[in-house]
Amino acid sequence: MTWRPDLTVAAIVLRDERFLVVEERIAGRAVFNQPAGHVEDGETILQAAIRETLEETAWHFAPRHLVGTYLWRNPANGRTTLRFAIAGDASGHEPSLRLDRGIIAAHWRSRAELLADSARLRSPLVLQCIDDFLAGQRFELESMKYVDQRLPPIVGQTGS
C-alpha cells in the first residue's frame, strides 16, 4: 500500500499583533485556519501559498520565510498532512474578489483570541505554526527547492 500524505501550505501573516486567518466551513462546522490549501501539480510551495492566500482572503501574499514543516495525522479520519508554513506579508487587499467555496470570511485574530476559541481551530497545526513563528523560528526560503527537468528554473531557485 502506498502512503501519500496531503501536501499543503499555510500562510502565517502577522499585522498589529493579529494573524490573518480564515473562517471556513468543514464538515458542517465553522472553523478557523490559516489561509491554507493543497499544492497543485506543477506548482511550487511558494506559488501555492501565494495562490491560496489570495483565493481564501483576497489579500496578496509575499513570502519571506519558512516557519517549519509539519507532519500531522488526523485522529478523526486517519489522513496525514504534510504542511509547509510560510511567513510573509499581506498587502493589496481586493475585497471585491470572491473567496473560495467554503470560506465564510477572513479575519485578523490575536493568538489569545484563537486560543480562547481553540475548540474551533481546524487542527492543532494552527496554534503550533503561530507559536513557532512567535518563538522566532525562521528558515530561508531557499531551503526549499523545486526540481522539475521539464520546466525552466524559477528565478532565485536552483535545482540542487
C-alpha positions in Angstrom: 0.0 0.0 0.0 1.3 3.5 -0.9 1.2 6.1 1.7 0.5 9.6 0.4 0.1 12.5 2.8 -1.7 15.6 1.7 0.9 18.2 0.7 -0.3 21.6 1.9 0.8 25.1 2.6 -0.2 27.7 5.2 0.5 31.4 5.2 1.5 33.0 8.5 0.8 36.7 8.4 1.1 39.0 11.4 -0.1 42.6 11.4 -0.6 44.7 14.5 -0.4 41.7 16.8 -3.1 39.9 14.9 -2.8 36.9 12.5 -4.7 36.6 9.2 -7.0 33.6 9.5 -9.9 32.2 7.6 -13.2 31.1 8.9 -14.3 28.1 6.8 -17.0 25.5 6.9 -15.6 22.0 7.2 -18.0 19.0 7.6 -20.7 21.4 8.7 -18.6 23.2 11.3 -17.3 26.7 11.1 -13.6 26.5 12.0 -10.5 28.8 11.9 -7.3 28.1 10.0 -4.5 30.0 8.4 -5.0 30.7 4.7 -4.0 27.2 3.5 -4.5 24.5 1.0 -3.1 21.8 -1.3 -0.1 22.3 -3.5 -1.3 21.6 -7.1 0.5 19.5 -9.7 3.3 21.6 -11.2 3.1 24.3 -8.6 5.9 25.3 -6.2 5.2 25.5 -2.5 5.6 29.3 -2.6 3.3 29.6 -5.6 0.7 27.6 -3.7 1.0 29.8 -0.6 0.5 32.9 -2.7 -2.4 31.5 -4.6 -4.2 30.0 -1.5 -3.9 33.3 0.4 -5.4 35.3 -2.4 -8.2 32.8 -3.1 -9.1 32.5 0.6 -8.6 36.0 1.9 -8.4 38.4 -1.1 -5.0 39.5 0.2 -1.8 39.4 -1.9 0.9 37.4 0.0 4.6 38.0 -0.2 6.5 35.0 1.3 9.5 35.9 3.5 10.5 32.8 5.5 9.7 29.1 6.0 8.5 28.8 9.6 8.5 25.0 9.5 7.3 21.7 8.1 4.7 19.7 10.0 3.6 16.1 9.6 0.2 15.6 11.3 -2.1 12.6 11.3 -5.8 13.5 11.9 -7.1 11.1 14.5 -10.7 11.6 13.3 -10.1 10.2 9.8 -6.5 8.9 9.7 -5.4 11.2 6.9 -1.9 12.6 7.2 -1.0 16.1 6.2 2.5 17.5 5.4 2.3 21.2 5.9 4.8 23.9 4.9 4.1 27.0 7.0 5.4 30.2 5.2 5.6 33.5 6.9 5.2 36.7 4.9 3.4 39.9 4.4 -0.1 40.7 3.1 -0.8 43.8 1.1 -3.1 44.8 -1.8 -6.4 43.7 -0.4 -9.0 43.1 -3.1 -12.3 42.9 -1.2 -14.3 42.5 -4.4 -12.7 39.1 -5.1 -15.0 36.1 -4.5 -13.5 33.9 -1.8 -13.1 30.1 -2.3 -16.0 27.8 -1.8 -16.4 27.0 1.9 -14.7 30.2 3.1 -17.0 32.3 5.3 -14.7 35.2 5.9 -11.1 36.3 6.5 -10.3 37.8 9.9 -7.4 39.2 11.8 -7.2 37.5 15.2 -4.7 37.6 18.1 -3.1 34.4 19.4 -5.1 34.9 22.6 -8.4 35.2 20.7 -7.6 32.0 18.8 -6.6 30.2 22.0 -9.8 31.3 23.7 -11.7 29.8 20.7 -9.4 26.7 20.4 -12.4 24.3 20.0 -13.0 26.0 16.6 -9.5 25.5 15.3 -9.3 23.3 12.3 -6.3 21.4 13.7 -3.6 21.7 16.3 -1.3 22.9 13.4 -2.9 26.4 13.6 -1.5 27.3 17.0 1.7 25.2 16.5 2.6 27.3 13.5 1.8 30.5 15.3 3.8 29.5 18.3 6.8 28.6 16.3 6.5 31.9 14.4 6.3 33.8 17.7 9.3 31.9 19.0 11.3 33.3 16.1 11.6 30.1 14.1 12.6 31.2 10.6 14.3 29.4 7.7 15.4 30.9 4.4 13.0 30.3 1.5 16.0 29.0 -0.5 16.0 25.9 1.8 13.0 24.7 -0.3 13.8 23.5 -3.8 11.6 22.8 -6.7 13.2 20.4 -9.2 11.4 19.6 -12.4 13.5 19.0 -15.5 10.5 19.7 -17.8 10.2 23.3 -16.6 12.6 26.3 -16.8 14.2 27.2 -13.5 12.3 29.7 -11.3 14.4 32.9 -10.7 16.1 32.6 -7.3 15.7 28.8 -7.1 18.2 26.3 -8.2 17.8 22.6 -8.9 20.5 21.5 -6.5 
